[in-house]
């Protein structure tokens, strides 16, 4: 029987090899992971891609002054103040003073006071929007003096962004995505002692701090570049508040607790995710 042992051993080895590697003559079995991979590939076209080749865009803010008196056409409806406000923001730019031709008046509000000595209306106008979204910076304002009869603009000064000066891409990041990116971000604040500035301090946003994404809008940064941004309020968790932050421009508390009152408002680029600017939510002194 010993003369058959090598053959038997060879046969067993062949069977074991076939079991381990599969029979090359049999159809290939589908890989259970393949359908998921196919679904993943199919989902890729839905992913948003952001073209930042022409972003952000340079925009020159305008500061204008009246060159010549301009007669307004009032519509006779409502108060004189509202009639003047509507005339100064007429959708037809040729019906406004030429200095306001490039103003985007969407969302404008105004107030009036009468100067009895000069017998004219003092009109103060604010335009909080630009291209259909809130404009966080700069502030757009117009001050006009309008004579009594006929209604004529005799003084005007305005600061605003020119309409249609830029075409920015849609946001690539929503509020939740931007909020999730902020833990670890360093806040810079001003320290005070008896209302005297004592230099700057820093604080790294913690995972247990309150992060509240707000509106999306536009902001002209300090280099004159117009950006699409998201405003985000960051409030320190009470356990993270220190004497340093209490004596700073981040401290906005008026109640008995430190909940929801020590922090900053940040402006984060909604296209690139970059930090753009921050403002204090209160004034310490």
Secondary structure, DSSP 8 states (H G I E B T S, - for coil): -GGGHHHHHHHHHHHHHHHHH--TTS-----TTHHHHHHHHHHGGGS-----TT-SEE--EEEEE--S-EE------S-HHHHHHHHHT-SSGGGS-GGGTTB--TTEEEEEEEETTTTEEEEEEEE-EETTEEEEES--EEEEEEESSS-EEEEEEEEEEBTT-------SS-HHHHHHT-TT-EEEEEEEETTEEEEEEEEE--TTSEEEEEEEEEEE-TTSEEEEEEEEEEE--GGG--HHHHTBTTB---SSS-TT-BEEEEEEETTT--EEEEEESS---
